[in-house]
Amino acid sequence: MTATSAPPSAGHPRPGVEIRAVGPDDAAAVLDVVRAAFADRPVLDPPADALAENEESMRALLARRGGMLALVDGEPVGALVLDPTTTTMYLRRFGVLPAAQSRGVAGALIDAAAEAAAGYDDLTVVAREELPATVRFWERRGFREIRRSSPVVELRRPLRAAVIPAATAEAMRELGRSLAGQLAPGDLVVLTGDLGAGKTTFTQGLGAGLGVRGGVTSPTFVISRVHPSEVGGPALVHVDAYRLAGFEELDDLDLDTDLAHAVTVVEWGEGLVEGLSDSRLEIQIVRSDDTGPDDDLDPRRVVITPVGPRWHALSFRGLG
């Protein structure tokens, strides 16, 4: 098997999860994971196609474009098969062993699949409508339903993204200011990045572009702040989810009462806020690995990924 690196998010790396690209020779290992993962799911009528796979059929699937195997401590715990069709990359036979769930394995597999699908427009999965939790799993990871033919639901996630350099704090503010011109009431922006990467600086620029009242500072100790508009536009709801333990605590903030009328920016929100809206902008701020202690600049790269139908017409021109 050939090792490949699954790009971890800047704010929430997935330590201990190794992703390997696999081919036909690894059919047995992939089949073992797929069988165990699908056997743990509720019994369906008709049964899931994955349960009918054998080593020969799995070998044929992997022969087209290969697949991914996730390992923890060297043991296979997750798998998927890549199936390219025209402009989209289907993820087939996606499964994670029950004992390895909630350890970042699924997210690492999706990240690796997105990297492998470079050149395609989007990722697509097929789920069963009798398993609403599974459908919700994909929705929270940026997939949206595009068609339904009982008993299956097809969901798709666009892969379009822009990488914009921001060498200074002012450049980071200007990027936020220029993006504000494309935001509207109800929009959700999810910010990730290391401590000090520039998330609040970016939000200051965004607030300036929206024309809101009050200085935008880190809301760490109050969790959320609301900045009303001074120009008749949407308010800015600024949330720091760093100290929140899960979606339940976030839901207690009653953010969705503001979402329809405000632009909501959530720092450290990855993995928590996906359920708030079917569309969002995921903005990841990545520091340069080449900066030395005596350098005058600490350049960042800002990765902007539009997720969901709201952003299909987003323009990257003029940003930064």
N, C-alpha and C positions, 0 to 999 in steps of 0.2 A: 504494500500500500504506500502511496505517496503522501507525505505530510503537506498540509496547506494551512495557512494561518487564517483563522476567523477573526476579522477585525473587531475587537471589543470596543464598546462605546467608551468615550473619554471619562464619563462620570461613573459608570458602573461596569468595570471589567468583570470577566467571568473566569476567575482563577481556577485552575485544576481541570478545565475542560479542554481536551485536545480534539481537533477536527482533522480527519484524514480523508483525502479524496480517494475513492475506491473504484474498481472496475470489475469486469466479469470474474476474475480470479478470486474476488472477495465475496462471491455470491453467498457462500455458506454463512459467513459471519453476519452479513446484512440480513439474511433470511432468519437467522436465530433471533435477532433483535426485533424484527418486524413481527414475527409470529408471537413472541412473548408480549410485545406491546399491544397488539391488536386482540390477543386472547384475553387481556385484562379488561377490555371494554365491554359494555353491555351487549347482549346477544341481539343481533339485528336480523330482520327478514325483508329482503334477502340478505345473506351474510356478506360481510365486507369482502371485496375481491382479494384483499391482501391475504386472507386466511386460506385462499386456494393456491397461493404461490408454492412452487417447489424450487429446488436448486436450479433446475434447467431453465424454468421460466424467469427466475431472478437473474440468471446469467444473461439471458436475452435482453432484459430490461436495462441492465447495467452496460451492455455492449453499445448502446446508442450514444450516451453522453457520460455515463458513470454515475456516481452518487457520492454520498458523504456518510462517514461513520464517526460518531462521537464517542470518545473514550474518557473515562475518569479513572485515574490510577492504573491506566493501561488496559482497563476492561471495557469492552463495547457496551454502551448504554443507550445509544440513540442512532437512528439511521434515516436516510431518505434516498430516493432515486430521482435523478434529474431527467426531465423529459421535455426537450425543446420542441416547440410547435410554432411555426411562423415567427411572430415577434415576441412571444411570451415563453417563459420557462415554467413548465409545470413541476411541482414538487409532489412526487408520488411516494406511496408507502412510508409516509412520515410517521415515526414512532419513537417514543422514549420509554424506557423501562420504568415501571411504577416506582421502584426504589430510588431512581435518579431524578424524579420530577422535582420541580421547585429548586433546582440547583443551577439554573442557567443553561441547561443543555439544549433545550428547544431554541432559545434565543441565539445561542452560538451556531446551531445548525442553520437557522434562517440567515444569519449574517454571512456565513460561509457560502450559502446558496446564492445570496445576492451578489457576492463577489464573483462567483463562478458564472453568473448570468450576465456579466459585462457585455454590452452590445445589444441586449434584449430590452424591450420596453418595460416589462414587468414580470413579477412572479405570480403564479396562479396555483390554487389548491382546490381540491374537491372534498367537501365534507358531507356528512349525512345529516339531514334535517331532524332526525330523531335524537340527535346529540347536540342540543342547543349550547351546552357548555363548550363543546369543541368548536362550534361556529363562533362563539364569543371569544374563545382563545385566539382565533385567527383575526377577528375584528380588532382586538386590542393590540395586535401587532401590525396594524396598518392595512389589513386586507378588507375589501368591501365586497358585498354580494353583487355580482353582475348578471347572474341568471340562476333560475331554479327549475329543475325538472325532477319532480318527486321520484325517488327519495333523496336526491343529491342537490347540494348547493355549491355553486362555483363562486370562488372569491378571488379577488385580484388586488395586488399591491404594486403601484408604479415604482420604478427604479430611478426615475429622473432625479438628479441632485446637482448642486453647484458647489464648488469649492472656491472660496473667496479669501484672499490674503488680507490680514489686518495687522500691519506692522506696529501700530501705535494705539494708545488708548483712544485718541481722537478718531483714528480710522475705524475703530470698533464702534464708537458712537455714531459716526457718519453712516456706517452700514445699517445700524438700527434705525437711524433717522430716514434713510432712503427706503427701507423696507416698509416703514409705517404707511407710506403712501398707497400700498396695496392691501392694507388691512381694513377690516370692516367689523361691525358689531357681530359677535358670535365666534370670532376667530380664536383659535387656541394655538399658542406657541409653547413648545416644550424645549427648554434649554438644558444641555448637559455640558460638562467640562470639569476639569480638576479645580480644586480650590484656588482662587486667584486667577483663573483663566480669562475672566472678563465677562462673565454672565451678567452681572449687575451693570457694568459699563455699557454693554450692548443694550440693556433695557433702558438705561438713561437716554440713549439716543432715540430709541423707539418712543419713549414718553415724550421727548422733545418734538419728534415728528408728528405725534398725535395731538400735541398741544394740550397736555394735561397739566393740572395744578399740582404743586408740591414737588420737592426734590425726591427723585427716585434713589433710594438707598436699599441695601440688602434688608429684606424683611425677616431675617433669620429668627430673631427673638419674638416677633409678633406673628410669624408664619405668613400672614397676608396683609396687604395694604391696598386700598382703593384710591386711585387718583382720578378725580372727576375731570371732564373735559372743560377747557376754557374757550373752546371754539365751536361748540355745538356738535362735536363728534362723539365717538364712543369713549367711555371711561377706560382706564387701564387698571386691571386687577393683577397685582404682582404677588406671586406666591413663592415661598421657599419650602419645598417638601423634604428638605434634608433630614429633619427630625421626625417626620411622619413614618409610622411603622407599616402602613399599608393603605389600600384604597378606602377602607372603612373610615380611617381617621380623616382622610382627605374629603370624603363624602360628608363628614360631620361639619365641614366648613360651609356647607350649603353653597358651594361655588356655582352650581348649575343655575341658581337663581340670578346670577350676574352674567352668566355666559352669553345669553341671548342678546344682551345690551352692551357688552363690554368686550374689549380685547383682553384675553387672559394669558398671562405669561407665567409659566411654572418652572422655576429652577429646580434641578434634581428631580424632575418629574417622570423620567423614563421608567416604565414598568408600573406606574401608579395612575396616570391620568388618561390612559388610552380609552377608558370607558366613558369619559366625559363627552366625547364627540367622535363622529365617524370620520372627521377630517381634522388635520393638524399640520403645523409646520414643525418638523424636528430640526433643531439647530444645535449642532455639536461644535464646541470650540476646542481646538486641538493646539497645544503649544508645540513650538519647534523643538526637535531633538538636537539641533545644532547650535543652540545659543550657549555662549560661554558666560562666566561670571563678570567679565569686563565689557561685554557687549552693551552698546547704548540702547539697542532695540531688543524687544522680546517678542518676535513675530508670532502671530497666531494664524491658523487656517480655520475658517468658519465654513462648516459643511451644512448646507441647507437642503433638506429633503422634504418635498411636499408629499403628504399622505392623505389620500381620500379625494372625493369628487370635487370638493371646494377649490382645490388647487390645480386642477387640470390646465387652467389658463394662466398660471403664475408666470410672470416674466422675470428672468434674472438680469435683464438688461438694465444698466444704470445703477446696479447695486454696488456699494463699496466705493 
